[in-house]
Amino acid sequence: MGSTQNLVIHKRGTMAGRLGIIDWGIGGVSIYKLIKEQIGDVPVTYLSDTGATPYGKMSRPELTARLDSVIEYLKGRGVTHIIIGCNAASTAIPHLADHAIPVDGVIVPATKMAAKLKPTKLGLIGGRRTVVSGVYRRLLKAQNIEVKQRIAQPLSALIESGDVVSETLRGEAKRILAPLKNCSHILLACTHYPAITPLAPATRFAPNHIYRSRGGDGRDRPQCGNAIVRRRHVSDYRQRANDSIIGPKGLWRRDRLG
């Protein structure tokens, strides 16, 4: 939704404009890292909305109103393109107001990437809102891909708290993944879940990525797929000098993402 005139990818891999990433917590940090690795030196403002109710627990009207408010706030800070780095929040994108800037999520790109992998049997784990919405099932069915889904809500809270190694996490991951053991690929429909990939080394997780698609005005725009990457810790992600982090305590510059 919105126009695409404010964010231009130049041949050298950089962009004009400022990219905003919205997530409730730290999951969208993986999107930040991919943008820096694969697109280049675009300035980024990352908003961690942990001062609000978790997105997956809001009603649709509450979530829509919250996202509309956050997007307008980021526009006021010079953001010209929004990526919602959260699957639960991405389900609300069709219901958002027109903010006159591009607002993209992680769901559509992930389904396109999954289709390219041609899975013989696709599994998916995600938060309750994401799974119950049926959005992945519908988009994948349109590409002739059947998917077996599992709600993995406990993993999000554990990883958000910094737990990537405990026996509790291992037990939950084992329980959730067990019914998907015969799947050729598993799509992790939450940006927190890359942390569990070492717990299932024999499992084929679909790789995360960013690709570029052509906007309505003929210009390229970045799209982020959230399906799975190698394990990375938040402390691995260093903020660039021209980036900003916004959290419940305000704005910090030249700080560390973690």
C-alpha positions as CSV (number, residue, x, y, z in Angstrom):
1,M,0.0,0.0,0.0
2,G,1.1,3.6,-0.4
3,S,3.3,5.0,-3.1
4,T,6.9,3.9,-3.9
5,Q,8.4,7.2,-4.8
6,N,10.5,7.8,-1.7
7,L,12.9,4.9,-1.6
8,V,15.1,4.3,-4.6
9,I,17.7,1.5,-5.0
10,H,20.8,2.8,-6.8
11,K,23.1,0.6,-8.9
12,R,25.8,0.7,-6.2
13,G,23.3,-1.0,-3.8
14,T,22.4,2.0,-1.6
15,M,19.1,3.7,-1.3
16,A,17.8,7.2,-1.1
17,G,15.4,7.8,1.8
18,R,15.1,6.2,5.2
19,L,13.8,2.7,5.9
20,G,11.7,2.0,9.0
21,I,11.5,-1.5,10.6
22,I,8.7,-2.1,13.1
23,D,8.5,-5.1,15.4
24,W,7.2,-5.6,18.9
25,G,10.6,-6.8,20.2
26,I,13.9,-8.0,18.8
27,G,12.7,-10.5,16.1
28,G,13.0,-7.8,13.4
29,V,16.7,-7.4,14.1
30,S,17.2,-10.3,11.7
31,I,15.5,-8.2,9.0
32,Y,17.9,-5.3,9.8
33,K,20.9,-7.5,9.4
34,L,19.7,-8.8,6.0
35,I,19.0,-5.3,4.8
36,K,22.6,-4.3,5.7
37,E,24.1,-7.4,4.1
38,Q,22.1,-7.6,0.9
39,I,21.0,-4.1,0.0
40,G,23.7,-1.7,1.3
41,D,24.0,1.5,3.2
42,V,20.4,2.6,3.5
43,P,19.7,4.5,6.8
44,V,17.4,2.5,9.1
45,T,15.2,3.4,12.0
46,Y,14.3,0.3,14.0
47,L,11.3,0.7,16.3
48,S,10.9,-1.9,19.1
49,D,7.4,-1.5,20.3
50,T,7.8,-3.4,23.6
51,G,6.0,-0.6,25.5
52,A,2.7,-1.8,24.0
53,T,0.8,-5.1,24.3
54,P,2.5,-7.8,22.2
55,Y,1.1,-7.6,18.7
56,G,-0.1,-11.2,18.7
57,K,-2.3,-10.5,21.7
58,M,-4.0,-7.4,20.3
59,S,-7.4,-7.5,18.7
60,R,-7.4,-6.6,15.0
61,P,-8.8,-3.1,15.6
62,E,-6.2,-2.5,18.3
63,L,-3.4,-3.8,16.2
64,T,-4.4,-1.7,13.2
65,A,-4.7,1.4,15.2
66,R,-1.4,0.9,16.9
67,L,0.4,0.3,13.6
68,D,-1.2,3.3,12.0
69,S,0.0,5.4,14.9
70,V,3.6,4.0,14.8
71,I,3.8,4.5,11.0
72,E,2.8,8.1,11.3
73,Y,5.3,8.6,14.1
74,L,8.1,7.1,12.0
75,K,7.1,9.3,9.0
76,G,7.5,12.3,11.3
77,R,11.1,11.1,11.8
78,G,11.9,11.0,8.1
79,V,11.1,7.4,7.3
80,T,10.1,6.9,3.7
81,H,9.5,3.2,3.5
82,I,8.2,0.8,6.2
83,I,8.9,-2.9,6.7
84,I,6.8,-4.6,9.4
85,G,9.2,-7.3,10.7
86,C,6.6,-9.3,12.5
87,N,4.3,-11.9,11.1
88,A,1.4,-11.2,13.5
89,A,1.5,-7.5,12.6
90,S,1.9,-8.3,8.9
91,T,-1.5,-9.9,8.9
92,A,-3.0,-6.4,9.6
93,I,-1.4,-4.7,6.6
94,P,-4.5,-5.0,4.4
95,H,-6.5,-3.1,7.0
96,L,-4.1,-0.2,7.5
97,A,-4.8,3.4,6.5
98,D,-3.1,4.8,3.4
99,H,0.1,6.4,4.7
100,A,1.3,7.5,1.3
101,I,4.6,5.6,1.8
102,P,5.3,1.9,1.0
103,V,4.3,-0.4,3.9
104,D,5.4,-4.0,3.4
105,G,5.4,-7.1,5.6
106,V,7.2,-10.4,5.7
107,I,4.5,-12.9,4.7
108,V,4.0,-12.5,1.0
109,P,7.8,-12.5,0.2
110,A,8.2,-15.7,2.4
111,T,5.5,-17.5,0.4
112,K,7.1,-16.5,-2.9
113,M,10.5,-17.8,-1.7
114,A,8.9,-21.0,-0.4
115,A,7.4,-21.6,-3.9
116,K,10.8,-21.2,-5.5
117,L,12.2,-24.0,-3.3
118,K,9.4,-26.4,-4.6
119,P,9.0,-28.3,-1.2
120,T,7.5,-31.8,-1.5
121,K,5.9,-31.3,1.9
122,L,6.0,-27.9,3.7
123,G,5.7,-27.4,7.4
124,L,5.3,-24.1,9.2
125,I,5.5,-22.9,12.8
126,G,4.3,-19.5,13.9
127,G,2.5,-17.5,16.5
128,R,-1.2,-18.1,17.2
129,R,-2.5,-15.0,15.3
130,T,-0.4,-15.8,12.3
131,V,-1.4,-19.5,12.1
132,V,-5.1,-18.9,12.9
133,S,-5.4,-16.1,10.3
134,G,-4.9,-18.7,7.6
135,V,-2.9,-16.2,5.5
136,Y,0.0,-18.5,4.8
137,R,-2.3,-21.4,4.0
138,R,-4.2,-19.3,1.5
139,L,-1.2,-17.8,-0.2
140,L,0.6,-21.1,-0.5
141,K,-2.5,-22.9,-1.8
142,A,-2.7,-20.4,-4.6
143,Q,0.8,-21.6,-5.6
144,N,-0.3,-25.3,-5.3
145,I,1.6,-25.8,-2.0
146,E,-0.1,-27.6,0.9
147,V,1.3,-26.7,4.3
148,K,1.1,-28.3,7.7
149,Q,1.0,-25.7,10.4
150,R,1.9,-25.7,14.1
151,I,1.4,-22.9,16.7
152,A,4.7,-22.2,18.4
153,Q,3.7,-19.3,20.7
154,P,6.0,-20.4,23.7
155,L,9.1,-20.1,21.6
156,S,8.6,-16.4,20.9
157,A,8.5,-15.4,24.6
158,L,11.5,-17.6,25.5
159,I,13.7,-16.2,22.7
160,E,12.5,-12.6,23.4
161,S,13.8,-13.1,26.9
162,G,17.2,-14.1,25.6
163,D,16.8,-17.9,26.0
164,V,18.2,-19.8,23.1
165,V,19.8,-22.8,24.9
166,S,17.7,-23.8,27.9
167,E,16.2,-27.3,28.4
168,T,12.7,-25.6,28.5
169,L,13.4,-24.1,25.0
170,R,14.7,-27.4,23.7
171,G,11.7,-29.3,25.1
172,E,9.2,-26.9,23.5
173,A,11.0,-26.9,20.2
174,K,11.1,-30.7,20.1
175,R,7.4,-30.9,21.0
176,I,6.4,-28.4,18.3
177,L,8.6,-29.7,15.5
178,A,7.9,-33.5,16.1
179,P,4.7,-33.6,14.0
180,L,6.6,-31.9,11.1
181,K,9.5,-34.5,11.0
182,N,8.5,-35.7,7.6
183,C,8.3,-32.3,6.0
184,S,10.9,-31.5,3.3
185,H,11.1,-27.9,4.4
186,I,9.9,-25.9,7.4
187,L,9.0,-22.2,7.2
188,L,9.5,-20.4,10.4
189,A,6.7,-17.8,10.4
190,C,8.2,-15.6,13.1
191,T,11.4,-13.5,13.0
192,H,12.4,-14.9,16.4
193,Y,12.7,-18.5,15.3
194,P,16.1,-18.5,13.6
195,A,17.5,-19.1,17.1
196,I,16.1,-22.6,17.2
197,T,17.7,-23.9,14.0
198,P,20.7,-25.5,15.8
199,L,18.3,-27.5,17.9
200,A,17.2,-29.4,14.7
201,P,20.4,-29.8,12.6
202,A,18.9,-32.4,10.3
203,T,15.9,-30.2,9.4
204,R,15.9,-28.2,6.2
205,F,14.8,-24.7,7.0
206,A,14.0,-22.4,4.1
207,P,16.6,-19.6,3.9
208,N,15.8,-16.0,4.8
209,H,16.4,-13.4,2.1
210,I,15.6,-10.1,0.7
211,Y,14.7,-9.7,-2.9
212,R,13.8,-6.7,-5.0
213,S,10.4,-6.3,-6.8
214,R,9.3,-3.7,-9.2
215,G,6.9,-1.1,-7.8
216,G,4.0,0.5,-9.6
217,D,6.2,3.5,-10.6
218,G,8.8,1.3,-12.2
219,R,11.3,1.6,-9.3
220,D,12.7,-1.2,-7.3
221,R,11.6,-1.7,-3.7
222,P,13.0,-4.2,-1.1
223,Q,11.0,-7.1,0.1
224,C,11.9,-9.2,3.1
225,G,11.2,-12.9,3.4
226,N,11.1,-14.2,7.0
227,A,11.4,-17.9,6.5
228,I,14.6,-19.1,8.2
229,V,18.3,-18.1,8.5
230,R,21.3,-19.5,10.3
231,R,21.5,-18.9,14.0
232,R,22.5,-15.4,14.9
233,H,22.6,-13.7,18.3
234,V,21.3,-10.1,18.8
235,S,24.8,-9.1,19.9
236,D,26.1,-9.9,16.4
237,Y,24.1,-7.1,14.9
238,R,25.9,-3.8,15.1
239,Q,24.1,-0.6,14.4
240,R,25.5,1.7,11.7
241,A,26.3,5.3,12.5
242,N,23.3,6.7,10.5
243,D,20.8,4.3,12.1
244,S,18.4,4.8,15.0
245,I,16.8,2.6,17.5
246,I,13.5,3.6,19.1
247,G,12.2,1.7,22.1
248,P,9.9,2.4,25.1
249,K,12.5,4.7,26.6
250,G,12.9,6.9,23.6
251,L,15.5,7.3,20.9
252,W,19.2,6.2,20.9
253,R,21.8,6.8,18.2
254,R,25.0,5.0,17.6
255,D,23.9,2.3,20.1
256,R,24.2,-1.5,19.8
257,L,21.3,-3.6,18.6
258,G,21.1,-5.8,21.7
